[in-house]
Amino acid sequence: MKKTILILLSAALAASCANMLDLYPHSAVAPEAITGDDVPQLRVGMYWEVQELPGRTSYIIEDMLGGNLTQKNSTSTMALINSILNAQSEIVEDAWQGAYRALYQVNNVYSVAERLPEGDLRNQVLGEACYFRAYIYIQLVTRWGDVPLLTRNTVDDVPRTPAADVWDQIIKDLDKAIGLLGDSGDVYYVSQDAAKALKARALLYMGRKDEAAAIADELIALPRYALDDFDVIFRGGGDKETIFAFKCATLDGSVIGLSNLFYSYNHPNKGNYSYMPAPDVMTLFDDGDKRKDITVTTLDGLNFINKYPSGQTGTDPFIVSRLAEMYLISAEAKGVDGGLGRLNELRVKRGLPEVYPMTERAFQDAVMLERRKEFVAENMRFTDLVRTGRAVDELGIQPYQQLLPIPESEMQNNSLLKPQNPNY
């Protein structure tokens, strides 16, 4: 049976030679052949493929498109943005294809879990699969808008589903995950809290602010979480802030070595220095900001993103949800009258004085600035700018560039994906 499981876990990889929506389920063992004894391996495979298949640039695509990063030897964020925003971009293609390849495994696991006997194991695996499907679709719908919605694998070409329907499925999956999951006891495994944190994010993105704030406040109130210091959060110190993270362990063979992209060979940890912080990121932090030295650093006249310290020596976890996001979701959703306290609680923890904006616009500007400082290289910036209507003015992009193009290779393989997103 172990060999059979490996066939199932590798089935998505076979799809890389063709359209990512032609998923070839006949290459995998039938879900009904799986027993409860096989489920632990199956779960490991699901976590692994959701973590690995989109590739490491998918973990920073929001920062590349959102003006937080430039390429080495360049000071132009627009050059990087324009190089990505075309239908032939490998970065766009990898992000799209990797998401659907991971989704294939998630849907397989979901189908297997449905056939398990009622009980804790079934609930756990179904809940995890629902969480991961929602996680994948948040990335897809925020970047491409209308996308094919697959809750079951198929060999048929699938058309794009309206974004509103995709969002509805995201909330449905997260509600199911919340109902099925409990406390995992380990931030590297999906928990009910992780599903709630992701739902708070989704609701904020959807404009359902009251609901988003309520969930964020619920998580903030839990005694097991607290705002923590950046050197603890990003240096493996067992922080109290992380809700869920991908482990990206070197010993497991992970290729998500983000810091290898950010350090140069002259840095003690060494790297290939593919990307560097944009000039305005280097001036983003006040001297008293405790995030500054952990987020960025300079050596021999070169600027580096510093959140992921391993360089060529290993990999670092990637945090999906942490408590600071809940503070900023609560602040943004409540507005200046109800959310100022949350914003200032975070600022004080980060070593900054309280602020007192007088208007709603000034308050939202302050929240967006705080989100940028808090989440540099955590894959949130581009969506933040687009969803708040700031992307065109702040990035200098064209309105149509607020959506990514469907990869040309996918359009050629599946005519039902047409029409292409406008102006690409």
N, C-alpha and C positions, 0 to 999 in steps of 0.2 A: 504493500500500500504506500510505502514511503516514495517509491519510484512514481507511482500514480499521482501523488500529491505534487511532486516536482513537475510533472507534465502539466498539471493544472496551473501551477504557479508561473510556469514559463509560457503559457498559452498566449498571454497578451503580447509577449515579445515577438511572437511570430507575426502579429499584425503589423509590425513596423515596416514590413516590406510592401504594404498596400494601404489603401484608405483606412484611416483609424476608426471609421465607423463600420467597416466590414470586419467584424470581430472574430469570425471563424470559431464559434463555440464548439464545432465538431472536433477541433484539435485538443479539446480538454475532456477529461473524464466527466461522465454525467454526474451532476450533483447528488443524485440519489445513491450513487455508489460510495459516498463518503460516510464514514461512521463518526461517532463522537470522539473516538480515539484519535482521529485524524485532525480534529478541529484546532488543537494548539498550533500545529504546523501551518494550517491554513490561515490562522490569525496572523502569525508572524509574516507570512507572505503578503497579506493585505497591508499591514503596517509598512513593510519594506517597499512595496511597489508604489504606494501613495507617497512615501518619502522620496524615493529614488527616481522614478520614471520621468517626472517632469524635468529633471536635470537641474544643475545648480544655478544656472542663470534665471530659472523661473522663480528662485527665491529672492532675486534682487531686481526683477523686471520693473516693479513699481518704482524703485528708486532710480533706475536708469531712465525710465520715461518721465518720472516726476522731478527731474532736475537735481537730484541729490548726488549723482555720480557723473563723472566724465571719463573718457578713455585716457590712458596714460599719454603724456606729452600733448594733451589738449586741454584747453580751458573752455571749450564750447560744449555746453550741454545739448544744444540744438543739433549738433553734428551727430551725437549719439542717438538722440530721439529720432531723427530723420532716417538714420541707418536701420533702425528697428521697425519703424512704421511703414513697411512696404510688404506686399504680399509674398515676396520671395525671401523675406528675412528668416534666417535659420533660427534665431531666437524666438520669433513668433511661432514658427512651425514646431519647434521643440516643445514650447509651452502648451500649444493646442494638442499635439499628438500625445505628449506625455500625460496630460490630464485624462484623455480618453482611454489610453492604455491602462492607467491606474483605475479608472472607473470600471473597466472591464473586470478587473479582479475583484473590486468591491461588489459589483453586481453578482459575480459568481459566489462570493462568500455569503451574500444575502440569501441567494437561492438555496445554498447548502443549509444555512441556519434555519430557514423556514421549515426544513424537514426534520430538524432535531426534536427530541421529546421536550415537552414543556418543562421549564426549569431555569435555574440561574444561568447555566451555560448558554442556552438558546437566547435568553434575554441579553446577555452580555454581547454576544457576537452580532445579533441583529442590531443592537444599539450602536455598536462600533461601526458597522457598515452604514447605517443611516447617517451617523456623524460624518464619516468620510465622504459619502456622496454629497452631502450638503457642503462640506468644505471645498470639494472639487468644483461644484457648480457655482459657488460664490465667486471663485476665480474666473470661471468661464463667462458668467453673465456680466460681471462688472467690466470685463475687458472686451468682450465681443458683442454684447447685447443679446439678440436672438441667437440661440444655439440649439443643436439637437438635444432633446431631453430623453435620456435612456434610463429607465428604471429596470429594464430587462435587456439582456444582451440579444443581439440579432445579427443575421447576415445580410439583412436588407439595407439599402440606402435609406437614410432617415433625413427628413427635412428639418429646417430650423424651427424651433418652438418660440413663440413670443416671450420676451423677457419676463413679462408679468406672470406667465404661467410657470416659468422656471423658478421665480422667486417664491411662488406659492408652494412648489414642491420642496424647496429648501426649508421653508418653515414647517411643512408637514414632516419632513425627515427629522428635523431637529426636535420637534415635539415628541415624535416617537422615540428618539434617542433619549430624551430627558425622562420619559416614562419608563424606559427599560433599564437604564444604567444606574449605578450607585457610585460610591466612592472607590476609585481604583486603588488608592493608596500609593500611587506612583505617578509623577507628572508625565512620564513617558507612555502612559496608557490612558486612553480616552475615559473620561468620567462624566457623570451627570453635570458636574460643574463646568467641564469643558464644553459640553453641549449648550449649556445656558450662556456661557461667554460668547460662543459663536452665534447663538441666536440674538444676543444683544447687539452684536455687530451687524447682523443681517437686518434686524429691525431698524437700526439707525440708518443704514444705507437705503432702506425702503421708505424712509420718512415717517415711520411709526415711532415717534420719539418718546411718547409717554410709556409705551411698552418696553422700549429699549432701556430707558432710565430705571424702570422698576426692576428689571432683571439685573442691571448693573449694580444698583443699590443693594439688592439681595446678596450678591456675591461679596460686595465690599463689607457687608455686615458680618460675614462669617469669620469667626476667630482664627481659623486655620490659615487665613491669608492676611498679608500686610504689605504696604509699600516697603521696599527694601533698597539697599544701596547698590549702585550700579556695579561696583567691584565684586559684590556677592552674586548678583544676577548673572553677569557675563564672565565670571571666572570660576564657575563650578562650585560655588560655596554652599549649596543647599539652601537657596533663598526661599522666602515665604511668599514671593510675588507670582511665581510661575504657576499657571493653571494647567496648561498642556504644552508640550514641546516634542518635536522630533529629536530623537537621541543622536542620529547621524554618527553612530559609533565607528571609529576606525577599525576596531577589532571585528566588526561585523561586515567590513568591506564597503562602507558607505563612500560614495563619490561626491557627497555634498560638502566639499572643502572650500567654504566661502572665503576663508582668510587667505588661501592661496591666490585668490583673485585680487586681494587688497594690499598685500605686502610685497616689497621688492626684494631682490637678492641681497641688498645691503642691510636689510633688517635682520636682527638676530634670528627670527623665526623663518625668514625667507619666504618668497613667493614669486609668482610670475607677473604681478602688478598689472593686471589687465584693466582695472578700474581704480580711479582715485576719487576722493570727495570733491565735489564742485567747490569752486572758490568761496561761494557764499555760505557753504556748510562750514568751512573753516572759520568763518567769522560769526557763526550763528550763536555761539555760546558765550555768555558773560563769564568773566574770570571766576566768579563764585559758584558757577553751576557745577555741581558734583558729577554731572554726566559728561563733562567736556573731555577729560583725559581718557575715559574709557571708550568714548565714541570716536574721537579722532586723535591723531598724534602726528608729529613731524620728526623726521630723522634725516640728517644730511641734505636738508633742503627739499625733501620729498614728503608729501602729505599722504596719510594713510587712514582708512577706516580701521578702527581698533577694537570693535566689539567682539570679534572672533579671533582669538589670539594664537591659534595653533600653527598657522602658516603651513609650510610643507611638512611639518612634523605630525600632523593628524587632522582631525575634524572637530567641530564644535557643535553643540546642540543648536537647533533653530527653534525659537520660542514662537508658538502659534498664538497663544493667549496668555496675557498676564494682567495683574490687577491694575496697573497704571492705565491700561486701555479702558477698564471699567470706570475709573475716575473720570476720564475724558469723555467717554460716552455719556455718563450721567451729566457732566457739565454742559456739553453741547446740546443734549436733548432738552434739558431744563431751561436753558437760556440764562441770561444775566440775573434774573430775579431769583431763580432757584438753584442755579448751577455754579455761581461764583465761589461758594465755599469749597466745592469739590476741586475746582481749578486751583485755588490757593492752597489747599491741603497738599496737592501734588507739588506745587512750586516750592513750598516751604521744605518739604522732604528733599527736594533737589537742591536746596541751598539758596533759594531765590526769595526775594521779598514778595509780599502779597501785592496784587494789582487790583485796581478798582475802575474798570472801564465804565463809562457813563451811558453808553448806548448799546443796543443789542448787536449792531454791526461791529463795534469796537470789541465787544466781548467775544463774538465769534471769531474775529481776527486773532484775538489772544489765544483762544482754544486751538485754532489751526496752527498757530506758531508753536504752541506747546506740543501739539501732536508731531510736528515736524522734528522738533528737538528730541522728543522722547523716542521716536521710532525710526531714526536714521538707520538704513540698512536692515529694516525689519519688514519691508515689502508692503507698505501701506500708502505711500505718498501720492502716486498717480491717481488712484481711486479717490483719495481725499480731495484732491484738486478738482477732479471731474464732478464728483457728486455734489460739491458745494459751489459749482459754477465759477471756479477760479482758474481753471486750467488754461484757457485761451489767453487771458491777460498775464498770468504769472509765468507761463512757460513760453508764450509766443507762438503756440501752435495754431493751426487752423481748426475751426469748429469740428470738421469731420474727423480730425485726428483724435478726438476724445474716445473713439472706438478703434480697436485694432482691426487690421484687415484679416479676413479669413485666409489662411495660407493657400497660395495658388495651387499647390499639389493636391490639397483637399478638394478644391473647387473642380479640378480636372477629374478627380476620381469619383466625385459624387455631385451630379448635376442638380440634385435637390437642395444643395446648399445655396444655390443662386437665388436672388442676386447678391453679389458682393456688397459689403458695407459701402456706403456712398463714397464716391470720389477716389477709390483705390483702383 
